[in-house]
Amino acid sequence: MKPKFLLTIVIIAASTFAGAAVEERGNLVLDGLPPVETPLTARLDDYLNSRGASFVDWLGDGSLLIATRFGDVEQLHRVAAPLGDRTQLTFYKEPVTVARAPRSVAGGPVGPGFVFLKDVGGNEKAQVYWYDANTRAVRQISTGDGVNGGLEWSHDGRRVAFHSTARDGVSYDLYVAEPAVNQPPRLIFNGFRKNWSVRAWSPDDTKLLVNNFVSATESHLYVMDVATAALTPVSEGVGTASVGDAEFTADGRGVYLVTNRDGEFEQLRKVDLASGEFEVLTSHIPWDIDGFDRSDDGRYLAWVANVDGVSRLTVIDTISRTENLPPLPDGRIGRIAFDRAGRKLAFSLESPQSPRDTFVVEVEHNAIVRYTQSEAGAVNPLEFVPAELVRYPTFDKERRKFREVPAFIYRPRTPGPHPVLIDIHGGPESQAVPVWSPFTQFLVRELGFVVITPNVRGSAGYGRTYLELDNGENREDSVKDIGALLVWIGAQKELDAKNVFVSGGSYGGYMSLATLVNFGDRLRGGIDVVGISNFVTFLESTSAYRRDLRRPEYGDERLPRMRAYLQRISPLTNAARISKPLLVVQGLNDPRVPATESQQMVAKIRGRGGEVWYLAARDEGHGFKKKTNRDFYQKAIVTFLAKQAGR
C-alpha cells in the first residue's frame, strides 16, 4: 500500500468525525492534536539536541567506522585516531547505520571501502551499496528489490555474502556479490520460504556458516559449501534450541556459537565439527551472552554478558586461559569486533547518564581508549537520574513463591507523590535496559514523572522459560503483569496511583491498548506507537516475509481456535472498554505493523465519541528515525501527558 493511499485513509477517517482537525506539516499529518509548541516543550529542545556515536566496523587501514548524527539522521563517519575528527562519508536523507568493511589493510582486490545498507522512508527494504574510499563513488550492489541484510565479507576481501527476499518477496535467499565486478549478485542458496542468514565465512573461504531462524527459541545452524550449497548441520545436541552469533574457529575445524541448548540462558559454546563434542565456555555466567568475537589469529576471544540488563565485557587469552574484565562503568555495550591484528577490540557504550560513544580495549594492556566524545546537548548529564532495578510480585507463582517481574525505574529527586508513566518495550522478545534517553530524563526532571520500564513475561534476558511464558494462548498473562505493576504502584507512597499512564511501541503498543482495555479504571491515559490493534488483521497484513516469523510467537490465525482467541483478546474487539484519552503515533511506511492497525483503532474509538490524538508520518516506518519528526512526536507526548495529568 503506497503512502499517498494511506494518507487518504487517514484524512477520510478523520473527516468522518465532527470536530477532528487535520493538519499537514511537512511529512507529518496531525489529526486532532492541539498545539505542541509551548513553553514546556521549548525546554525539551535542550534535551533532544544530544547525539551518540555507535561503533560500526573497523576499516582496512585500522581506522574506525562509526554512525552518528550531525543533521536529521545518522550517517557513517570515519575516525582515524582517539578523539579525532569525525569525517562524514555518507550524506543521505535516510539513516545509514549498518556497514561492513573487508578485513585487509588495502581493502583486498576491491580496494579500500565498505558495503552498507539503506532503505527509503523506513520501508525496511534496505539495499546493499558499495562505497569506494578512493573515489567516494557509491554503487548499488543488490537488485533494488526485497529486504537485504546480514553482510559478511570473505577473508580474501573479494566477496560479500548477504540475505535477500528479492526473488519472491518471502524467502530469505543467500547471495554472494563481488564489488570489484560490476555484475548482479549471484544466488547461491534458495531459502524456500524460510528465514536464512549468513553468520561467517570459513578461514579458507570455501564454506559459510548459515542460520535458519524459526522463532526466538528455535533456530538451526549449518555449514554450507559455497560451491555446491550443500548443508551440514552443526550437531551438538537434540531437541530445539536457539542459535545466535556464530563464528568458525581460527583453524576452521570448529565453531563458536551462542545457544540456549540444554539450559535456560544463551551460552557460548565451542563445537568440534568432526566429532560434535562441545565445551560450554560461559557456564559460570547464569545470564545470556549478547554477543562475541574472536581475533583473526584465534589468540583472543571476547564476549558480552547481559547481567540483569547491564553489559559485562570479558576478554579471554585462549593460550594462557586468563580472563580479563576491562575497567568499564555500568552501561549497555553494542557490537564488539577485533581489528585485523587482533590486539584491539572496539565497541560502543552508553548509560542513562552518558551518551553512546565508541571505545577501544587495547587487549594486551587491558586499557580503555576513548575514540569519540559525544555531546549531551545543553544539559548536564551528571544531573540525570540513574536507573534503579526493582522486582515486583505478579499474579502467578514460581517454586511456590509469587513470580517477580524485573523493571527499571527512573525517579525524580524531589519529594512525591509523582505521576507515573509505564513504558512497555516492543518485541515482545526484547528487553527494557538502562540506556541514554534524554527524553526519559526530561519527563523525570522537568515534568516530574516517575518512568517505569517493566520486563513483563516474554521478555528476553531472563531465561528460556520466562521468554516463552506469553506464547500462544498465554498472551494476556503479560497484560496481567502490568495489572500487578499497577497494584505495586498503589502501595508506593511516593507514586501517585491516581495519575498513571501507559505507553508502548509495536508489541508494546498492543500492551498499552490492552492495559487500557483491562485496567482503564486505574489509568489516566495511554500512548500507542505503531501498535497492534488486532492480531488477526496484523498477521494477515504484515509484510509476507515476516508472517511466518510472527506466528510461532502470537499463534497461527489460520487455525479456527487460535483465530477466535486472537480476535477475542484484540484491543480492537474490546475498544468499547477504552474510556481514557489516547495518543496514537504511526509511520505510514511501516512494513511490520501496517498503518491500518492504528487507523482502525482510531476510527473505532472516535466512532463511540472517545478522545484520540493521531500523529502520522509519510516518511517513516516502524518508529520515527528522523530527528525533526521524532522531536515533534516527543513534544506531542509531553503535551498529552501534561494536559491529562494537569501539569
N, C-alpha and C positions, 0 to 999 in steps of 0.2 A: 504494500500500500504506500503510495507516494505521499510525502509530507504535505503537499498542497491539498490533497484529498482529505488527509487527516485534519488539517486546519479547517476545511469546510465543515467537517463533522463537528468540530469544537464550536464554531460560530453558530451553526444551526442548533446544536444542543443548548447553547447559552441563550439564544434568542427565543427559545421555547418558553422560558420562564420570565415572568414580568419582573422588571427591576434589575435584571442581571446585565451589568455593563461590560462590554468587551472593548478592549483597547489593544492595539498593536504597537509595540515599542521595539523597533529593530526586528530581531528574530523572536522576540518574546510575545506571547499572547496572554493578556491579563484579563481574566474573566471573573468579575465580581470582587476584585481586590481594591481596597482603599489605598490612598497614597502611602508609599512606604519610605519616602524620603522625609524623614523627621529629624528633629534634634537628637533623638535617641539613636536612630540608625546612622546618623552622621558620625557618632563616636565609634561605630563599628568599623568604619573605613581604616582607622588606625590599626585595628587588629588584622584586617584582611590583606594588608599590604606586605605581609611576610612572604618569604619564599623558602624552598628547600632545595637540596641537591642530592639526587639519587645516583648511586653507582650503577652504571650500565654494563661496561666491559673494559678490559684492557685493550688498547690499540697496539699495533705491531711494533711501534717504536718505544713502548714502555710508558707512554702517557695514558691518562685515564679518560674514558668517555663517560660523561655524566648527563643527566637530564635535569634541567632547571628552567624556571620561567623568568624572562625579563619583559615579556609582553603580555598577551592574553592567554597563551597556552605554553606548556612546557615544550622545550626543544632540546636537541642534542648539542653539547658543548665539549670541547677538549680542554683538559687541564694537564699541563706538562710538568708541573712541579708543585710541592706542598704550598698551599695558599697562593698559587699562581693565578694569572689571569684566566678567566673563562672565555675561550674563543668559540663563538657560536658557529655551528656548522650547518644546521638545518633552519629554514625560515619558512614555516608554513602556518596557515590559519588553523590547521588541525594539530592536536598534540602528537609529538613523536617521542616516545619514551622507551621503546624496545629496539635494541640493535645488537649485533654480534660481529666481531672482527676476526679475521684469520689470526692464528696464533704464531705467526712468524715475523721476524724483525723487518723484513722488506715487504711483508704482505703477501708473500708467495707469488705464484705466477700471475695473479690478477693485479699485482701492485698494491700499494697501501690504500686502505679504505675499509668499508664495512657495509653490511646489509642492514636494513631497518624496515620497520612496519609502519604503515599509515593508513587510516581509514578516512571516511568522509562523513562529517556530521554525526559522529557517534553510531554509524550503522554497523560497526564491528566487522565489516567486510575488508579487513586490512589486507593490503597488497605488499609484496616484497620489492624493495628497491635496493640498488647498488649505488653507493656513494664512492666516487673515485677521489681519493685525497689529493692526488696530483693536480687534477683539473677542476675539482669541485663539481664535476658534472654528475648528475643523477640519472639513472636509467632504471625503468621498471623491469623486474625480472619475471614476476608472476603474470598470469594471463589477464588479470583485470576482473576476474570473476571469483565468487565464493569467499570463504573465510580462510586466511592463510596465517601460519604461525609456526612456532617451535623451531626456530632457526638453529642449526648445528653445522659448524664447519668441519670439513675433513682436516686431518693433521697436516697434509701437504699443502693446504691453502688453495686447492683448486676448486673444490665443490662445496656447495652448501645444501643441506637436506632440510626439508620442511614439510608440514602437512597442509592440505588444501581440500576444500569442498567444491572446487571449481567444476569438476566433471559432471556431477549430478545434483549438487546442492545439498546433499545429505551425508555422503560417505566422506570420512576423513582419509583421503588417499595420501600416499607419500611420494614426494618428488625430489629430484636432485637437479640443481642448476649449476652451470659453470659461468660465473660472472665474466670471465675473460673471453667467453664465446657468446656472441650476441645471438643466441638461439633460444627458443622456448624451453622451459624446464622439462625434464624427462620423467614421465610417470614410471616409478619403479615398483609400486605396490598398490593394488586395488583394495580399498578399505571395506568394500561390501557392506555399506550402510552401517558401519561401526566407527567408533571414535579411536583412531590411531594417532600416535605422535612419536617423534624421534627423540631419543634421550641422549645418545652419544655414538661416535664412530669408534671402531676398534683402532688400536695403535697402528696397524698396518693398512687401515682404510679399506679393508675388504668386507667389513661387516658393520651393521648398525644394531644398537640396542633400540628396540621399539616397544611401545606400551599400548595395550588395548584397554581403555578405560571403560568400565561398566557403571560403576557407582562409587560413592565416597569410600565404600568398604570392600570393593571388588575391582581389581584390575590385574592384568596379566602381562608379564614381561617376556620378551623373546629376543633371541639373537637372529638377525636376518642377514642372509647372504646378499650383498648389494647386486651381484651379477645375476643371480637366479631368483631372488625374492623368497628363497626357501626359509621357513621359520623353524627355529629350535627353541622350545620353551626353556626358560631358566627355572629349573625344578629344584625347589628346596623345601617342599612340604606338600601336604594335601589339604583340600578344602579351599574356600575362598579367602582372599586377603587383599588388602590394598598394596599398591606399589607406587611410590612417589619418585623422587630423584633416583637416578641410576647412572653408573659410570663403569667402564671397564677398568680393571687394574692396569698398572703401567705395563705389565708383560702380556696383557691380553688374555691370560688364562683364567681370569676370574672376573667377578662383577661385584662392585659395591652397590647396595640398594637400600632404600628406606621402605620398610614394610611393617604392618601390624600382625603379620603371621604369628600364630601361637601366643598371642598376648593382646593386651589392651592398647598399647601405645605403639606409635610409629618408631621403630628402632632401626639403627644402621647395622646391616649385615655385610659380611664378605662371603661370597659364594664361589666355590670351585666349579667351573663349568664342566669339567670332565667327570668328577665324582659326585657332584651335588652336595658335598659336605659344606657346612657353613659355620661361621663364627659370628656371634652377636657381639658387636663392638661396644654397644651402649647399654648393655643390660643393667648397669649400675645406675642408670638415669630413668626414674619412673615417670617420664614425660615424653611427649612427641619430639622427634628430631625434625625441625622445619626444613633443613637443607644442609648440603655438604659439598665439599670439593676436595680434590686431591691435586698435588703438584704433578707436573708432567713426568718427572722422573720417579714418582711414587714415594719420595722420601717423606713428604708431609701430607697429613690428612686433617681436614678441619670440618667441624660441624657446628650447627646452631641448635640448641635445645630450647624448647618452649616451656619454661618453668612457670606455670601458673600465669601465663600471659606475658612474662618478661623473658627476653632473649639471653641466653648464656652461650658464649663462644668458646670453643675448645680447639686447640691445635695439638696434634699428636705427631711426634717424631717416630716413624714406623721402624727405624733401625734401633734406636736406644729405648723405644717404648715409653718415652717420657711424655707427660701430658702437661701442657701449659694453658692457663686461663689468662688471656690478655687482660690487662687492667682497664676495664671499661665500666662506666656508670650504668645503672639500670636503664633499660630502654628497649626499643624494638630494632632488630637488625634486619636489613633487607638482603638482597642477593650477595653471596660471597664468591670470590674467584681468585685463584692464584695467578700471578703473572707467569710468563713463559719460563723464566729462570726458576720459579718455584720457591722463591725466598721472600716474596711479598704477597700479602693477602688483602684484597680490597673489599670494602663493604660500606653500606650506609647505616647510620644510627640516628634515632630520634627518640624523644621522650616528651611528656606533657610540658616540660619546662625548657626544652631545647629543640630548635628546628632540625629537620632531617639534613644531615651532612655526610660527606664522604671521607672515609679514613682508610689508612693502610697499616697493617701489622707487619713490621719487619721481624720476620719469624725467628731468625737466629738470635735476636736480642730481646724478643718478646716486648718490643717497643711500639707504641702507637704514634703514628704520624698523621696529622690532620691535613687534608688536601683542600677542603672548602670551608668557608665561614659564611653561612647564610644569614640574611637579615631577618630579624624578627618583626620589622615594621616599627611604627612609632610607639612601641610598648616595651616595657622591661620584662623579659621572660622570667627573670628571677622572682618576680612577684606573682607569677602564675601558680595556681594551686596544683599539688600533686594528685595522682590517682590513688585512692585508698581501696584496697581489696577487702571485700566483705563476703560472707556467705550467709544466705538466709534460708530458713526451712520452707519446703514446699509441701504439697498435699500428700505425696506417697512416701513409702518407706523403703530403705535400703539397709539390709542387715539389721533389721528391727529398729532402726532409727530413721527419723524423717530425713528424706533426701535433702541435700543442700545445694542451692544454686549459687555459683560464683557471680559476682558483679563488681564493677569498678565504680566508685563514687567520687565525684568532684564537688567539694563543699566550699561555700563562701567562708571567709574568715570572720564574718560579722555574726552577731547573735541571731538566732532564729526566732520563730519558725519560718522556714523558707518554702516558697513554691517549688515543685518538683517536675522535672522533665525526665521521663523514662525513654531512653533512646535505644531501640532494638535493632541489632545488626541483621543484615540480609544473609543470603546463602541458600538454605539455612545452615549449610555445613561450613560456616565461618566462625569467627571468634572476635568478640569485643576485646581490644587490647589497649593499653595506655600509649597513645601516640600524640604527636604535636597537633593540636587543634585549637587555633586562636578563636574559632567560633564558639567552641565549648567554653573557653576561658571568658569570653565576653558575656555569655549567658550567666556564668557564675559570678564574675567580678562586677559587671555593670548592671545586670538585670536582677541579680540576687537569687538566681535559681540554684538548686541542687540538681546536678545532672547524674543520672544513674544509667550505666550501660550493662545490662544483665547478659549472662551467657546461659540462656534457657536450654533445656534438654534439646539435643540435636546439634548443639554447638561442637565445633572441633576443639581439640586441646585437652580433653578430659577423659579420653579413652573411647574404645570402640562401642562399649555398651551404652555410654552416655550419648554418643553420636547417633545411635540407632533408636533411641527411645521415642522419637517423634514420627517414625516412619509409618506410612500407610494409615490405618485407622486409629493410630495414636496421635494424629496431628493436633487435636485440640488439647492434648496434655501440655504442650508447650505454652498454650494460651493460659492454662491453669497456673503455670509457673509465674506468669505476670499477675494473676489474681492473688497468688501467695505473696508476691512482692508488694502489692497494694496493702495487704494485711500487715506486712512488716513495716511499711511506711507509716501506717496508722499508729504503730507502737513507738515511733521515734519522736521525742518531744521537739527536736529541732527542725522537724519536717512538717509542713502544712498539708495535712491529709485532705483538706478541702480544696486544695489548689494544685491538682496533679494533672499533668498532660502526658500523652504518649505519642511517640513518633517512631518512624522506621522507614527504611528504603528497601525496595524489591520484596523479598520474603518478609523483611521487617515491616514493609508497608502492609502486607496481609496481616501481620501480627498486630499492627496498630489498629487496623479496621476491626479485626476480630476482638480486640480488647474493648473497643468502643461498643461492640455488639454485646459482649458478655458482662462487662463491668462498667458500663457507661455511667451508672449512678455514682461511681467513685471518681469520675474524671470531669475535668473542665473543658477538654477539647482534645483533638488529635491531629496529627500530621502524617500524610501518606505520600511517600515519594516513590514513583514508578512501582507501585504495589500491585499485587494480585488481588482482584476483587472476586473472581470466580474461577476455581481451579479447572473446571471443565472447559470453559472458553479460553482460559490461558493455555492449557495443554493443546487445544485444537488450533490455536493461532500463533503460539510461539514459533520461532523460525524452525524449519523442518530439521535442520542439523542439530537442534538442541532437544527435540521432543523425546527421543528415546533415552536421553541422559537424565531427564527430569522424572520420568515415570517410576524408576526404582525408588525415588525419594517420596514423591507425592501419591503414587498409585496410578494404575492404568485406567484412564477414563473410558476405555473401550469395553471394559468389563462391567456388566449391568450393576452388580452390587457396589463396586467401587465408584461408579459414576453417580449412583444415588447418594452414596456417602459424601462424596466431594461436593455435590450440589447442596446437600443439607447443611454442611458446615461453612459454605462460602459466604463471605460478608454480603455479597450482592443479594443472596437469598434472604438474608436477615437484615437488610438495610432499614426496615421499619423500626428496628430497635436502636438505631443510631440517632440519638436526640441532641448530641452536643456538637458545637461548631467544628468544622473540618477544613483543613488546608490540604489541597491535592496538588502535587507537582509532577510534571510528566515531560519527558523528551519525546518529541514526535517521531524520531527515527529509531526508537527503541526496538531492537530485534528480539530481545528476551521477553520483556513484558510489554506487549504492544499497547499503544495509546488507547485502544478500545477498552482496555481494562479499567483505566481511570475514567474515561468518558462515560461508560455505562453506570459507574458508581455515582458520578456527579449528577447525571440525569435522574437516577433513581431517588437520590436523597432530595434533590431540588423538587422533584415531582410531588413529594409529600410536604413541601414547604420548609425543608431543612436548610441550614446555613452552610454553604460551601464556598471557599475561595479556591479558584482554579488557576494555576500558572503553568503554561506550556511553552516549550522552546522548539522552533523549527530546525535548529542546527545542533540539537543534542540527541543523545540516545539514552542509554541506561544510566542516568545520572548526568549532572551538569559539570563539564570539564573546562569550559571556557570561563575565564575569570569574570568578565563582565556579566555573564549570565548567572554565574554562581553567587556573585556579590548581591545581585538583585534578589535571587531566591532566598539567600540567608537574611536579607533585610525584610523580606516578606514573612519569614518565620518569626523574627524578632517582633515585627508589628503585630502578628497574630497572637503571639504569647502575651505581649504587653496588654493588648486590648482585652483578651479573655481573662487574664489574671488581674486586671485592674491596676497595672503598674504605671 
